Every structure is written in C-alpha cells, then in structure tokens.
C-alpha cells in the first residue's frame, strides 16, 4: 500500500484476467502517479489476480492491495470494502473492463484542488462508450459513441430521470462518505445511480467537458463473467430502478406528507390524459390523410386509364382524316 497517497483507486474484478491485465496497464500509465490501488477480487479465482499483480514491477506492487473474497458479496459491497481499505483523500472506482485517458487523474485531481471548486464534492468527465468483443484472448473494439453527448453539466434534475454517469468517470472526495454514507449493499444493480442521487442531494458535482477522459466498455454479445450487468441483468435494472424511486418517495412522504405528491400525481395524470387525447387526434388525422391519399391514387389511376383510351381512339380518326384529304 502506498501510504499517504492522494487517490484511492478501487478495481472490482471477478474471473476476467484479460480485462484486469488491461486495467493494470491503464492505471499505471496515468500521468498522475500519487495513488494507491485496491483490487477487490469478488469471488473469482485468486490465482489469476495474484499472477497478474506479481508480474508488475516492484514499485507498482508496493502500491497494490488485493482483497480476495471467497464468495461474491456483490458490486456495492466490493466497492465499500475497497474504499475502506484505502486512505486517499480522493476515490474513484475503476472496474476491470473500463479505462481512462492517460490524463484522467491529473485533470480531475487538479479540478478538485482548485479553490474555485472547493464546494464541489466530486467531478465527472466526458465519457465515451466503447463497444467491444472478446475474441479468444483479444479485446476487439467495434465502435464508439459519446455517452450523453448533449450533457453540459451534472445536475440532480437530470440524474433523477436516469443515471447519467458511470463509476469510471467520477472522482470524488473521501469526506463525501461521511456525509451521505457508502454504496447501498442491498442493491445488486443500479447502486452507482442511487449513490449519485444521494451525492447530488447533498452537494454539487463538477463536469469536465471536452475530449473524453473515461471509456465505458460494453459487450452486448458477451455473457457470463465477460458480460455487462446492464445487458445481462436488464430486468433487474428495471426492477431496482423502480424500487429505488419508491424508497426515496417514501422518505419524502414521511418528511413532508402526501399533500404535495397527491397534487403532483394529479397534474401528471392530467398531462397524461392530454397526451393521450393529442395522440388520438393525431391518429384520426393520420387516418383521414390515408383516406385522402387512397382517393388521390384512385383518381390518378382513372385519369391515366381515360387518357390512354382517349389517345387510342383518336389515332384511327386522325388516320381517316388524312386518308380522306388525299382523296
């Protein structure tokens, strides 16, 4: 362990040595090197993790702490274990399959060190989704796209709608856990989003725009250990998204009563009815337009037929006139 390091990096892994190898290369290639790395092997084969860490140079090995869980405790409990094992003033979750631009730590630490951002509890960065495939022992990129390309800032209002950040993109102050607690270990999925909601309910979070500094690896075609929970556990994501919303709604009602929520739900119901009514009108207009188009098509065919018959009949008459003129 690198005692006194400014940043604690927590890497969660489980039976993905190819990705972990890339993550280690990525982390130790950072231009900012004042960090400690806590690897949380959450129920995977210890041999793979120990083999990869033992291959690192001694100076790097001294900065690595490895926690082996004999059985998986889940993503959020793994995060909390790694966070508590470190001492850095700043924390970031670097999952084994994601990666950074070389200046991610340099840029985010500098941002939070700036006195102008002293009131901000963390900073998120522009992120790029990288669609990949695992072919044998190679990671092959397929395509890339910017994650929330229209995002200009991090707000609670936006985060209430949907998670607009991923762990690889978020460096934050350790003191934040004293204020809002740790990751919710009861959540098998959406734990990062629920944490973001608590963070943004407490304080502002900055945003570094520009070139992407964080890269979120996605593998829609992969299954098992090599897959992403957002695809492999899509139904769970929907279920726990609803449960998180319901839990926070209950907390709000317990503090402020049902009055405000009853009013809002009535307004929403009225808006839904207006939307449905508008949709019905659009459907009716579309049906009328379809009928008009059908009539135009029929008229067009009639004109074509009549014009063709008329031209056909004119030709013999013209020929007869010409012959009569010659006589």
C-alpha positions in Angstrom: 0.0 0.0 0.0 1.2 3.5 -0.9 0.7 5.2 2.5 -0.3 8.8 2.2 -1.4 8.5 -1.5 -3.8 11.2 -2.5 -6.1 9.0 -4.6 -7.5 5.6 -3.8 -8.4 3.6 -6.9 -10.8 0.7 -6.4 -10.8 -2.0 -9.0 -13.6 -4.7 -8.8 -12.9 -7.9 -10.7 -14.1 -11.5 -10.9 -12.6 -14.1 -13.3 -11.7 -11.6 -16.0 -7.9 -11.7 -16.2 -7.8 -10.3 -19.8 -9.6 -7.2 -18.7 -7.8 -6.9 -15.4 -4.4 -7.0 -17.3 -5.6 -4.1 -19.4 -6.8 -2.2 -16.4 -3.5 -2.5 -14.6 -1.7 -1.2 -17.7 -4.2 1.6 -17.9 -3.9 2.6 -14.3 -0.1 2.6 -14.1 0.1 4.6 -17.3 -1.6 7.6 -15.7 0.4 10.9 -15.8 -0.6 11.5 -12.2 1.0 8.8 -10.0 0.2 9.7 -6.4 -2.3 6.9 -6.0 -2.9 3.6 -4.3 -4.7 0.7 -5.9 -7.1 -1.6 -4.1 -8.1 -4.7 -6.2 -11.2 -6.4 -4.9 -11.4 -9.9 -6.2 -15.1 -10.6 -5.6 -15.4 -14.3 -5.6 -13.1 -15.0 -8.5 -10.1 -17.3 -8.8 -7.3 -15.7 -6.6 -4.6 -17.3 -8.8 -5.3 -15.2 -11.8 -5.3 -11.9 -9.8 -2.1 -12.8 -7.9 -0.4 -13.9 -11.1 -1.1 -10.5 -12.8 -0.1 -8.4 -9.8 3.1 -10.4 -9.3 4.1 -9.6 -12.9 4.1 -5.8 -12.2 7.4 -4.1 -11.3 8.2 -3.9 -7.6 7.5 -0.2 -7.3 4.0 -0.8 -8.6 3.4 -3.9 -6.5 4.1 -1.9 -3.3 1.1 0.3 -4.2 -1.3 -2.5 -4.7 -3.5 -4.1 -2.0 -5.5 -7.1 -3.0 -8.7 -8.2 -1.2 -9.8 -11.8 -2.0 -13.5 -12.6 -1.3 -14.0 -16.4 -1.2 -17.6 -15.7 -2.3 -19.1 -12.8 -4.2 -20.5 -10.1 -1.9 -21.9 -8.0 -4.8 -20.7 -4.9 -6.6 -21.6 -2.3 -3.9 -20.2 -4.3 -1.0 -17.0 -4.9 -3.1 -16.8 -1.1 -3.6 -17.2 -0.4 0.1 -14.6 -2.9 1.0 -12.1 -1.4 -1.4 -12.8 2.2 -0.2 -12.4 1.3 3.4 -9.1 -0.5 2.7 -7.7 2.7 1.3 -6.7 6.1 2.8 -6.6 8.5 -0.2 -8.3 11.9 0.0 -9.9 11.2 -3.4 -11.7 8.0 -4.5 -12.6 6.6 -7.9 -14.0 3.2 -9.0 -12.1 1.7 -11.9 -13.8 -1.5 -12.9 -11.6 -4.1 -14.6 -13.1 -3.7 -18.0 -13.2 0.1 -18.3 -10.3 2.5 -18.9 -9.1 6.1 -18.9 -7.2 8.6 -21.0 -3.7 8.9 -19.5 -4.5 12.4 -18.0 -7.8 11.4 -16.3 -6.3 11.6 -12.7 -4.2 14.6 -13.5 -7.2 16.6 -14.8 -9.7 15.5 -12.2 -7.4 16.0 -9.2 -6.4 19.4 -10.5 -10.1 20.3 -10.8 -10.9 19.4 -7.2 -7.7 21.0 -5.9 -8.7 24.4 -7.4 -10.1 26.6 -4.6 -12.9 27.7 -7.0 -14.3 24.2 -6.9 -14.0 23.7 -3.1 -17.7 23.4 -2.6 -18.0 20.6 -5.2 -17.8 17.1 -3.7 -16.5 15.5 -6.9 -16.1 15.8 -10.6 -17.3 13.7 -13.5 -15.8 13.7 -17.0 -16.9 13.4 -20.6 -17.3 9.7 -21.3 -17.2 7.6 -24.4 -18.9 4.2 -24.8 -16.7 1.6 -26.4 -18.5 -1.4 -27.9 -16.1 -4.3 -27.7 -15.9 -8.0 -28.4 -13.8 -10.6 -26.6 -12.3 -12.8 -29.3 -10.1 -15.6 -27.8 -7.6 -13.6 -25.7 -8.1 -10.3 -27.6 -10.3 -7.4 -26.8 -11.5 -6.0 -30.2 -13.2 -2.5 -30.4 -16.2 -2.5 -32.7 -17.5 1.1 -32.5 -17.6 4.2 -30.2 -20.2 6.7 -29.2 -20.2 9.6 -26.8 -22.3 8.9 -23.6 -24.9 11.6 -23.2 -23.4 13.8 -25.9 -25.7 16.7 -25.1 -24.6 16.8 -21.4 -23.1 20.1 -20.3 -23.3 19.8 -16.6 -24.2 17.4 -13.8 -27.5 18.2 -12.1 -29.8 16.4 -9.7 -32.7 17.2 -12.0 -31.1 15.2 -14.8 -29.9 12.4 -12.5 -33.5 11.9 -11.2 -34.6 10.9 -14.7 -31.8 8.4 -15.4 -28.2 7.6 -14.5 -26.0 10.0 -16.5 -22.7 8.8 -15.2 -20.7 5.6 -14.6 -18.1 4.9 -11.9 -15.1 5.1 -14.2 -15.9 8.8 -14.8 -16.3 10.0 -11.2 -13.5 11.1 -8.9 -14.8 12.4 -5.5 -13.7 13.4 -2.1 -13.5 10.7 0.6 -15.2 13.0 3.0 -18.4 12.5 0.9 -19.0 9.2 2.6 -19.1 10.8 6.0 -22.0 13.0 4.7 -24.0 10.6 2.6 -22.9 7.1 3.6 -21.4 4.3 1.5 -22.8 2.4 -1.5 -26.0 0.6 -0.8 -25.1 -3.1 -0.4 -28.7 -4.2 -0.7 -28.7 -3.2 -4.4 -27.4 -5.9 -6.8 -27.6 -3.3 -9.6 -28.1 0.5 -10.0 -26.1 1.0 -6.9 -23.9 3.7 -8.5 -27.0 5.6 -9.6 -28.5 5.5 -6.1 -25.2 6.8 -4.7 -25.2 9.6 -7.3 -28.7 10.6 -6.2 -27.6 10.9 -2.6 -24.4 12.8 -3.6 -26.3 15.3 -5.7 -28.9 15.8 -3.0 -26.0 16.8 -0.7 -23.7 18.9 -2.9 -22.7 20.0 -6.4 -20.6 17.8 -8.7 -18.4 19.4 -11.4 -18.1 18.3 -15.0 -15.1 18.3 -17.2 -16.2 18.7 -20.8 -14.1 18.3 -23.9 -12.3 15.2 -25.2 -13.4 12.0 -23.4 -11.3 11.1 -20.4 -13.2 8.0 -19.4 -14.2 5.0 -21.5 -17.0 2.7 -20.6 -16.6 -0.7 -22.1 -19.8 -2.5 -23.3 -20.1 -6.0 -24.7 -23.8 -6.6 -25.7 -22.9 -10.0 -27.2 -21.0 -11.4 -24.2 -22.4 -13.5 -21.4 -21.3 -14.8 -18.0 -18.3 -13.2 -16.4 -17.4 -11.3 -19.6 -20.8 -9.6 -19.9 -22.1 -6.3 -18.6 -24.8 -6.3 -16.0 -26.7 -3.6 -17.9 -27.3 -6.2 -20.6 -27.2 -9.5 -18.7 -29.4 -8.1 -15.9 -31.7 -5.7 -17.8 -34.8 -6.9 -16.0 -33.1 -6.4 -12.6 -32.1 -2.9 -13.6 -35.7 -2.1 -14.4 -36.9 -3.6 -11.1 -34.4 -2.0 -8.8 -34.8 1.4 -10.6 -38.4 1.3 -9.6 -37.6 0.2 -6.0 -35.0 3.0 -5.6 -37.6 5.5 -6.7 -40.2 4.1 -4.4 -37.9 4.1 -1.4 -36.9 7.7 -1.9 -40.5 8.6 -2.5 -41.5 7.1 0.8 -38.7 9.1 2.6 -40.0 12.3 1.0 -43.6 11.5 2.0 -42.5 10.6 5.6 -40.9 14.0 5.9 -43.4 16.2 4.0 -46.7 14.3 4.0 -48.7 13.2 1.0 -50.2 16.6 0.1 -47.5 17.7 -2.4 -47.3 14.3 -4.0 -51.0 14.0 -4.4 -51.1 17.3 -6.2 -48.2 16.3 -8.5 -49.7 13.0 -9.3 -53.0 14.7 -10.3 -51.1 17.1 -12.5 -49.2 14.2 -14.1 -52.4 12.3 -14.6 -53.9 15.4 -16.4 -50.8 15.7 -18.5 -51.0 12.1 -19.5 -54.6 12.5 -20.5 -53.8 15.5 -22.6 -51.0 13.5 -24.3 -53.4 10.6 -24.9 -56.0 13.0 -26.3 -53.5 14.6 -28.6 -52.4 11.1 -29.8 -56.0 10.2 -30.6 -56.3 13.4 -32.6 -53.1 12.6 -34.5 -54.3 9.1 -35.2 -57.6 10.4 -36.5 -55.8 12.9 -38.7 -53.4 10.2 -40.0 -56.4 8.0 -40.8 -58.1 10.9 -42.8 -54.9 11.6 -44.6 -54.6 7.9 -45.5 -58.1 8.0 -47.0 -57.4 11.2 -49.0 -54.2 9.6 -50.4 -56.2 6.5 -51.3 -58.7 8.7 -53.2 -56.0 10.5 -54.9 -54.4 7.3 -56.0 -57.7 6.1 -57.4 -58.3 9.4 -59.2 -54.8 9.2 -60.7 -55.4 5.7 -62.0 -58.7 6.8 -63.5 -57.1 9.7 -65.3 -54.4 7.6 -66.7 -56.8 5.0 -67.9 -59.1 7.5 -69.5 -56.3 9.4 -71.1 -54.9 6.2 -72.6 -58.3 5.1 -74.0 -58.8 8.6 -75.5 -55.5 8.6 -77.2 -56.1 5.1 -78.5 -59.5 6.2 -80.1 -58.1 9.5 -81.5 -55.5 7.7 -83.7 -58.0 6.0 -86.1 -59.9 9.2 -86.6 -56.8 11.2 -87.4 -55.7 8.5 -89.8 -59.2 8.6 -91.5 -59.0 12.4 -91.9 -55.6 12.1 -93.5 -56.8 9.5 -96.0 -59.9 11.5 -96.8 -57.8 14.6 -97.5 -55.7 12.7 -100.0 -58.8 11.6 -101.9 
